[in-house]
């Protein structure tokens, strides 16, 4: 078992002050694979103090200096891609091929995109006799999840660094090693002491301490809406900026007359990829009643062809979900749908055949799902697709929007027809015959899916304050 028992504070690996040992469980074996130390409020105090001190100098660095650091980080991440991928695969269950081709490159892409945005960004503009400038926010606390761990870390660290902020990262205790390797990369790239700090911990401990800390100017959180509410509540007393990307329950609106065999495979990929553990997974298929049977057969065939396998092995299979709690939640949601009258098309509860250990889920399709059912409303976070029928396009749009979330929405069908309704869907991301965002574009949600944006110039903007200067000499 690997041991990473120290935090990274003020440019050094230091012992925790009062922390406790935590074992990370390999979800494919249900056995411990890594041990870390869950930090304390005292550790947070040290990290915040280091970040506050470092801000005075880092915030005054030039764009060229920051760009040079980003270039070194990019080179370091490329050099250590195999290690980052192996750590991600081992701790959250992504197959090693997926970790190498998607998980780690997604994080790397944020640095590449931020570097390009930094070089093009206009930090100052004249409006009449005044000048409006963008400046760093200050000390930023970052709380990141386990499902796309490095992606979400880099989506915050890259723009925060580029904008001139200093920061404290609390990565997920479910998948921490990729973050610790990342900290080593930043250290080797020459990020000055105190600019980047890492304190391992859980939400009620380190997460809560960071959210409420009076020395933190901004908290950027990615995770569940329930946890996001807790972060915002803790942050309210100090009126710090709260930047959040929360839950989702994305619809896949299948247009009437769509060529199902062509349009469903690329959109169903979002339900399968990463074992369904993506906040933008378009799990809620809305199908015109005239194509319900045909769509069900196509979706069944796709899910039946999905292989569940060992994450250590190369291949296009899917792995387990991250932990026991997620496994049990998905089992409960599937069973609740059956109890409420849904029809099991394929999959169902229990592990796939041949698996008696590990948090493996059967790729599942449920038909005859109605909006009143729990599985229609709650984020599943597993390889489970539901099929609900609609009568006409207006009803389909209404059903797509009938959710407390608004992170993403997918439309499957003729692109010209899809474009006509894309503006009617209340989501921060709308994809047509695909399911993922384009690098460098704005990513974030409407409604209870959060506030703020990540990616490219939009991420830079959200990690900066805007100042107006009046009366400067001409």
N, C-alpha and C positions, 0 to 999 in steps of 0.2 A: 504494500500500500504506500502511495506517495504521501509525503508530509510537506505542507506549506503552512507553517504555524506563525509566520510573522506578517505584519502589515508593512506597507511601503509608505513612509511618511518623511517628508522633508529630504527626499533624495537618498534614503537609507531604509534597509529592512530592519524593523524594530519589533521587539516583543510587545505583546498586548499587555495592557494594564487592567488586569482583572478579568480577562476573557476566558471563554470555555471552549474545550475541544469539540469539534463537530465532524462526524464522518459523512462523506459524500458516498451515495450508493450508486453502483453501476446498475442501471435499470434493466440490463439484459440478464444479469445474474442474481440481482437482489443482494449482492455482497458489497461491503465497503471497498472503495478503490482509492480514496483520497481522504486526508484529514487536514482540516484548517482550524483556525481559531476564530470563533465568533467574537467580535470586538465589543467594546463598551462605550459609554458616553465619554469616558476619560480619553479613550483613543480618538474619538471624534473631536474632542477639544484640541488635542495635539495637532491633528490634521488641519483643522480650521485655522488654528494659529499660524501654522506653516504656510497655508494658502494665502492668508491675509498679508503676511509679511512679503511673500513672493510677488503679490499683485503689484506692489509699488514699482517694481522694476520691469516685470513681464508686460504689464499693460502699456509701457512706454517703448517697447521694442518696435522696430520697423517691420513693414510688411515683408521685406526681403529676409529679415532674420527669421520670422515665423515660417515663411515658405521653405527656407533651408532646413528647418527642423522637421517640417512635414515631409520633405523629400527623404530625409534620413529614416523617418518612421516607416514610410512606404517601403524603402529598401529592406529595412529590418523585418517587416511583416512578410515580405516575399521570401526572405531567406529562411524564415522559421515557419512557413506555411505548413509543412508536414507535422510539426509539433502542435501547432494551434489546432489543426484538424483532428489529430489523434486525441487531444484533450477534450475537445467538443464531443467527439463520437463516444468516448468512454463514459463521460459524465451525464450527457443528456440523451444518448441513444441514437443520434443520427448515424446512419451507415457511413463508413469511412469515405466512400466515393462521394456521397452527398456533402459531407463535411469539407472535402477537398475542392469540390467543384462549385459549391453554392454557399455553405456557411461562412467559411473564411474569406472567399472572394467578395462576398457581400460587405463584410467589414472593411476590407482593403479598398473597395470601391468608394466608400465614404471619404476616405483620405484623399484618394485621387480626385474625386469630384470637388471636395472642399478646396484642395490646392488650386484647381482651375478657377473656382469661384473667387477665391481670395485674390488672385492675380487680376481679375476683371472687376472686382467690386469697387463701387464708388463710395468712399468713406466720407466725402464732403461734397456739398453742393450749395451754390449761392441762390438765394431766393430774395429778390429785391436787394436791400442793403444788409440783409442778414445772411449768416452761414449756418447751415444745418449739418451736423456731423454725427457719425456713428462711433460710439465708444463701448468698450467692454462693460459688461454688467458688474463684474466683480468676482466674488467667490461663488462657484456653482457646485451644488451637491447633485450627484448623479446616482440614480437608483435604477438598476437594469435587470431584465428578466433572464430566464434560462432558455427560452425556446429558439431564439436566434441570438445567442449571447454576444458574440463578437460584433455582429452587425449593429446591435443596439448600443453597445459600448462606443463603437467608432462613430455612430450617428450623433453622439453627444460630444465625445472628446475632440473629434476633428474640428468642428466649428467653434467649440469653446476655446481651444488652443489658438486657432487662426484669428479669432476675434480679440485675443489678448486677455482672456480670463484665466484664473487659476481654479483648481477643482479638487473635489474629493469624490472618488468613485466607490460605491458599494455594489459590487457585482452580486449576482444571485449565488446564494450558498448551495444551490443545487448543481451549479456548473461553474466553479470559480477558477479552475486552473488556466483556462484560456486567458482570463483577465490578468493572472499573475505573470504569465509569459509576456503578455502585452505590456505590463509594467516594466519588465526587464528590457523590452524593446525600446520603450520611451527613455529609460535610463541610459541605455547605450547610445541612443540618438542625441543625447546631450540636452534633454529637457531639464532646465535648471531646477535645483532643489526647491520643493514647495509648490511648484507650478502644477504638478500632477501628484495626487496622493491616493492611496488605495487602502481602505479599511474593510476587511471582510466582516460579515455580520448578517443578521436576519432583519426582517422588517420591523418587528416590535422593539428591537434593540437599536442597532445602528441606523436603520432607516428612519425611525421616529426621532432619534436624536439629531440627525442631519436636517430633517424637515422643520424641526422647531428651533434650530440653533440660531441665535441672534447674530452670529457672525457670518451666516450664509445669506447671500443676496438673491440667489435663485435656486430653485430645486427643479431638476428635470427628471421625470419619472416615466418609466414604461412598465406596464403591468395591468392587473385587473382593475376594473372600475371600482370595485369595493375598496381595494387598497389605495387607489387614486383619491378617493374621497377622504380617506384617513390622512394621506399626505397633505392634501389641500387644507384640511381642518387644522392640522398641526402647524402648517405654514402661515395660517391666517393671522396669528397673534403678532407676527413681525412684518406683515404685509409684504413678504418677499414675492418675487415673481414665481409663478407655478406653471410649469411647462409639462404637458402630459400627453402620452399616447396610450390609450386604454383599450378596453375590450371591443369586440366586434361580433357581428352575426350577419355576415355578408350574404345577400341574395345572389342567385344566379338566374337572372330573368331570361328564360329561353323563349325567343320570339316565335309566334305562330308561323308555321311553315318552314322553320329552320331545318337545314340539312344536318340532322342530329349526329350522324356518323362523322361529320367533318368538324362541327363546332363544339361538341361536348368533350372530346378528349383533351384539348388544350385548357378548357376551363375546369374540368374535373381534376386535372393535375394539381390544382390548388388545394383540393381536399386530400389528396394522396401525399403530396410532397411533405417532407418533414413529419410524416405520420400524422398529418392534419394539424400539427401544432403551430399554426400561423394565424395571427389575428385577422388576416384578410382572406382566410380560406372561404371560398364561396359555397358553403355547405347547404344553403337553403335553395334548392332548385324549384323555380316557379315555372310550370309547364302548362301550355294551353291544353284544355281538356281533350281536344281532338288528337293530341299527340302523347297523351299520358302513357298509354301502354307501350308505344314505340320507344319513348324516352326511357321508361323503366328498364326495358330490355337492353338498351345501349349502356345505360349507367351500370346495370348489373354485370354486363360483360366486362366493362372496364375494371370494376372493383374485383370481380372474380379473377382477373388476370394479374392483380396486384399481389406480388409475393412478399411475405413477411419473413425476414431472415435475420441472421446474426450481424450486428452493426460492425463487427471487426472485419467482415468479408467484403471485398469489392463487389459491386453490382448495383443494379437498379431497384433492388428491393427496398422495403421500408423496415424500420427498426421498432423498438418498443416506445411507449410514451415515457415521460421522464421519471415518474415515481408512482408509489402506491396510491397516493391521494388522487392523482389524475386518472389512474387506471380505474379506481373505484367510482369516481365521478362519471366517467364515460359509461361504465357498466350500468350505473343507476339511470343515466339519461336514456340509454337504449331500452332498459326494462320499463321505464316510465312511459315511453312511447308505445310499447306493446300493450301495457296495461290500459292506456288511454285510447286504444283502437287502431293504432298504426299497423300496417301490414309489413312483416319482415320479408324482404325480397332476397337478401343474402346476408351472410355474416351472423350477427347477433351477439349475445353475451358470452362470456367465457374466453379463454385463450384459443388461438388457432390450434388445429390438430398438430400433435407432436410437441407442443410446448407445455411443460409443467412447471416452468419457472420463468421469471422475467415479466415485465409489464407490457406484454404483447397484446394487441387488439385485433380482432377480426375486421377486415375492411367490410363495412356494413352499409346496406341500402334499406331505407324505410320508405314505403309508399303510403298513400292515403293519410299523410300528415296534415293536420289542420292548424290554423293559427292559434287555437286555444291550447295546444299541447306544449308541455314544458320544453321539449327538445326543439321546438320551433323558435322559442324565445331565448334560451340560454346558450351561451357559447360552449360548444362541445369540446373543442381542442383535441380531436381525434379523427381517424379516417372514417367518418360517418357522414353519409349524404342523405338528405331527406327530400321527398318529392311531394309537392303541393300543386294542385291544379288551379287555373284561373279561367274566367269566361271571356274577358276581352282585355285589350291593352291598358285601358284606364284602370281596371281592377288590378292588373298585374303591377302597375306602377305604385298604386296605393298599397298593395301587399308588400312590395319591396321596401317601401318606406315605413312600414308598420313595425318598427323596432325602436328601442331606446338607444340603439347604437347608430353610428354613421361613419364608420371608418372606410369601408369600401363597398362597392357593388359591381357585379359583373353582368354583362349582357351577352348572350349567345345567339348569333343569328346574322342576318344581312347587315353589314357595317353601316350602310346608308340609313337603314331603318333604325338601327341602334343609336346612331348619332342624333336622331330626332328626339329621343327620350332621355339621353344622357344627362341633359340639363335639368330634368325633372327628378332625378334621383338624389336624395339628401345624403351624400357621402363625400368624403374628402378625396377619394380615388374612385373613378369609374373606368373599368376596363372592358374592352370589346373583344370577344373571342380570345381572351387571355386572362391572367389573374394577378400578375405582379406589377409593381411600379417601374417606371423608367428612371435609371440613376440620374441624379441631379435635379429632379423635379421635386415639388413640394409633397411631403408625406405627412398626413395627420388627419384627424377626424372631426366630424360634426357631432353634435348632441353629446351623449355620454361616452363617446369614444375619445374625448379629450379636447385639448386646445393647444395651439402652437403648431409649428411645422418643423420638420427635419429635412435635410437634403439640399445640396447646392447652395445657391445664394439665399434661399429661404431659411436654411439652418443658420447661416451666418447672421442674418437679420435678427432671428429670434434669440441669439445669444449676445445681443448688443442693446445698449440704450441709445436714444436719440436726443441730442442736445442742440438747442438753438443759441447761437452767439450773435448778439446785437451790438453794433457800435464799433466793430473792428475798423482800424484805419484802412482806407482804400489802397 
